[in-house]
């Protein structure tokens, strides 16, 4: 779980610092969600200081934010499935 944060940080930073495309469906909502993602990542800056339960709860909060970011941006929310 703690190693996952190291992979998550660069992706979250990229989202947080990217400019919004002109055709973003709901720019104000997207900016609010980006702020939520930044807040969540700030809380995870020192994962070793968090209990497993607290860290798990914070990590569980990432997916709903990303899902809403995609929807409010006008992107479909899809999950990749492994090819068999």
SULHU-V934158 format. One record per residue. N is the residue number from 1. RES is the residue in one small letter. PHI is phi in degrees with one decimal (* if undefined). OMEGA is omega in whole degrees, -180 to 180 (NA if undefined). BURIAL is b if it has 24 or more other ideal C-beta (glycine too) atoms within 12 Angstrom, else e. Layout:
BEGIN
n={N,N}
res={RES,RES}
phi={PHI,PHI}
omega={OMEGA,OMEGA}
burial={BURIAL,BURIAL}
END
This chain:
BEGIN
n={1,2,3,4,5,6,7,8,9,10,11,12,13,14,15,16,17,18,19,20,21,22,23,24,25,26,27,28,29,30,31,32,33,34,35,36,37,38,39,40,41,42,43,44,45,46,47,48,49,50,51,52,53,54,55,56,57,58,59,60,61,62,63,64,65,66,67,68,69,70,71,72,73,74,75,76,77,78,79,80,81,82,83,84}
res={x,x,x,x,x,x,x,x,x,x,x,x,x,x,x,x,x,x,x,x,x,x,x,x,x,x,x,x,x,x,x,x,x,x,x,x,x,x,x,x,x,x,x,x,x,x,x,x,x,x,x,x,x,x,x,x,x,x,x,x,x,x,x,x,x,x,x,x,x,x,x,x,x,x,x,x,x,x,x,x,x,x,x,x}
phi={*,-67.8,-67.9,-60.3,-61.7,-64.1,-78.2,-74.6,-55.4,-63.5,-65.7,-65.5,-63.7,-64.5,-64.4,-67.9,-104.8,-76.0,-81.3,-81.7,-63.7,-61.8,-98.2,-60.6,-61.6,-136.1,-55.7,-64.1,-65.7,-64.2,-62.2,-64.8,-67.5,-61.5,-61.8,-63.1,-64.3,-60.2,-60.1,-62.5,-67.8,-61.7,-66.7,-102.3,-61.4,-121.8,-61.9,-69.2,-86.7,-102.0,-71.4,-59.0,-65.5,-65.5,-63.6,-61.0,-65.5,-65.5,-62.9,-64.7,-78.3,-69.6,-58.5,-60.2,-67.4,-64.1,-57.9,-67.3,-58.0,-63.8,-64.3,-70.6,-83.8,93.4,-99.7,-72.9,-98.0,-127.4,-115.4,-75.8,-117.7,-62.9,-79.0,-108.6}
omega={-178,178,179,-179,180,176,-177,-175,-178,179,180,179,179,178,-175,-176,-180,175,-180,174,-179,-178,178,-175,-177,-175,-178,179,179,179,177,179,176,176,177,179,178,179,180,-179,177,179,-179,-178,180,-175,-179,179,-178,174,178,-179,180,179,178,179,178,179,179,179,-177,-175,180,179,-180,178,-180,176,-180,-178,-179,177,-178,179,175,177,-178,175,176,176,180,177,-180,NA}
burial={e,e,e,e,b,e,e,b,b,e,e,b,e,e,b,b,e,e,e,e,e,e,e,e,e,e,e,e,e,b,e,e,b,b,e,b,b,e,e,b,b,e,e,b,e,e,b,e,e,e,e,e,e,e,b,e,e,b,b,e,b,b,e,e,b,b,e,e,b,b,e,b,b,e,e,e,e,e,e,e,e,e,e,e}
END
